[in-house]
């Protein structure tokens, strides 16, 4: 088996074993019964999305940045088919993926109590909206941090190449 095949298998293995976080889903047999329920659910989704803007996600950007800086160096090494470089590359990618996915998406207690006081349909919509928006914010933060880190790493690599005398 070639080194590149090993790398792809290792990278896929790392991606598949990353924690997926809390997966909120509606039970299979549950359906909205009327347009009032649908409007209530939609209002809950909107309230959940607004509420999900409060939790901080800056630390995920920092983790993405730290994992993204060596990514440029490791990409150069991984292209050379060095097994250690490929493993390190996979760890960096896995770290960025984990920073985006890890953590619970359940709303805080106060927000959950507010949603449950408005009825079960509103509460389900609230939880769905909250989870979707929070996952989106976490992913954008981790990937944005990784992109900034990769650019910083590329700048450092170019600086090193220019100053090799």
C-alpha positions in Angstrom: 0.0 0.0 0.0 1.4 3.4 -0.9 2.0 6.2 1.6 -0.6 8.3 0.0 -3.2 5.6 0.4 -2.2 5.2 4.1 -2.5 8.9 4.5 -6.0 9.0 3.0 -7.1 6.1 5.2 -5.6 7.7 8.3 -7.3 11.0 7.5 -10.6 9.4 6.9 -10.3 7.4 10.1 -9.6 10.6 12.1 -12.5 12.4 10.6 -14.9 9.5 11.3 -13.8 9.1 14.9 -14.2 12.8 15.8 -17.1 13.5 18.3 -20.2 14.7 16.5 -21.5 16.6 19.5 -25.1 16.6 20.5 -27.4 15.7 17.6 -30.8 17.1 18.1 -33.5 15.6 16.0 -37.3 15.4 15.9 -38.7 12.0 16.7 -39.8 10.1 13.6 -43.5 9.8 14.3 -43.9 13.5 15.2 -45.6 15.9 12.8 -47.1 19.3 13.1 -50.9 19.1 13.1 -52.0 22.5 12.0 -50.9 25.9 10.7 -51.0 27.3 14.2 -48.5 24.6 15.3 -46.3 25.4 12.3 -46.4 29.1 13.1 -45.6 28.4 16.8 -42.7 26.1 15.7 -41.4 28.7 13.3 -41.5 31.3 16.1 -39.6 28.9 18.3 -36.9 28.4 15.6 -36.4 32.1 15.3 -36.2 32.6 19.0 -33.7 29.7 19.3 -31.5 31.2 16.6 -31.5 34.6 18.4 -30.7 32.9 21.7 -27.8 30.9 20.1 -26.0 34.2 19.3 -25.1 34.7 23.0 -22.6 31.8 23.8 -19.0 32.8 23.0 -17.2 30.8 20.3 -13.9 32.7 20.3 -11.9 29.9 21.9 -12.8 27.7 18.9 -11.2 30.3 16.7 -8.0 30.2 18.8 -7.9 26.4 18.6 -8.5 26.6 14.8 -5.7 29.1 14.5 -3.2 27.1 16.6 -4.0 24.0 14.5 -3.9 25.9 11.2 -0.5 27.5 11.6 1.5 24.2 11.2 -1.0 23.0 8.6 1.0 24.6 5.8 4.3 23.1 6.9 2.6 19.7 7.4 1.0 19.9 3.9 4.5 20.3 2.4 5.8 17.3 4.4 2.7 15.2 3.7 3.1 15.8 -0.1 6.6 14.3 0.4 4.9 11.2 1.7 6.6 11.2 5.1 4.5 9.1 7.5 5.1 11.3 10.4 4.1 14.4 8.4 1.0 12.7 7.2 0.0 11.7 10.7 0.7 15.2 12.0 -1.4 16.7 9.1 -4.2 14.3 10.1 -4.0 15.4 13.7 -4.2 19.1 12.7 -7.2 18.5 10.5 -8.8 16.4 13.2 -8.2 19.1 15.8 -9.9 21.7 13.6 -12.8 19.3 13.0 -13.2 18.6 16.7 -13.1 22.3 17.6 -16.0 22.8 15.2 -18.1 19.8 16.4 -17.4 19.2 20.0 -19.8 20.3 22.7 -23.5 20.2 23.6 -26.0 22.2 21.7 -28.7 22.1 24.3 -29.9 25.5 25.4 -29.1 26.9 28.8 -31.6 26.2 31.6 -33.1 29.7 31.6 -33.7 29.6 27.9 -35.2 26.1 28.0 -37.6 27.1 30.8 -38.7 30.1 28.7 -39.3 27.9 25.7 -41.2 25.2 27.6 -43.5 27.9 29.1 -44.6 28.8 25.5 -45.7 25.2 24.7 -44.2 22.0 23.4 -44.2 23.0 19.7 -42.5 26.2 20.5 -40.0 24.4 22.6 -39.1 21.9 19.9 -38.7 24.7 17.4 -36.6 26.6 19.9 -34.3 23.7 20.4 -33.9 23.1 16.7 -33.1 26.7 15.9 -30.7 27.0 18.8 -28.8 23.8 17.8 -28.6 24.8 14.1 -27.4 28.3 14.8 -24.9 27.3 17.5 -23.4 24.5 15.2 -23.1 27.0 12.4 -21.3 29.6 14.6 -18.9 27.0 16.0 -18.0 25.7 12.6 -17.4 29.2 11.2 -15.2 30.1 14.1 -13.0 27.0 13.9 -12.7 27.1 10.1 -12.0 30.9 10.1 -9.4 30.5 12.8 -7.8 27.7 10.8 -7.7 29.8 7.7 -6.1 32.7 9.5 -3.6 30.3 11.0 -2.8 28.7 7.7 -2.2 32.2 6.2 0.1 33.1 9.1 2.0 29.8 8.6 2.3 30.4 4.9 3.6 33.9 5.6 6.2 32.5 8.0 7.2 29.9 5.5 7.6 32.5 2.7 9.6 34.7 5.1 11.9 31.8 5.9 12.3 31.0 2.2 13.2 34.6 1.5 15.7 34.9 4.3 17.7 31.7 3.6 21.1 33.1 3.0 
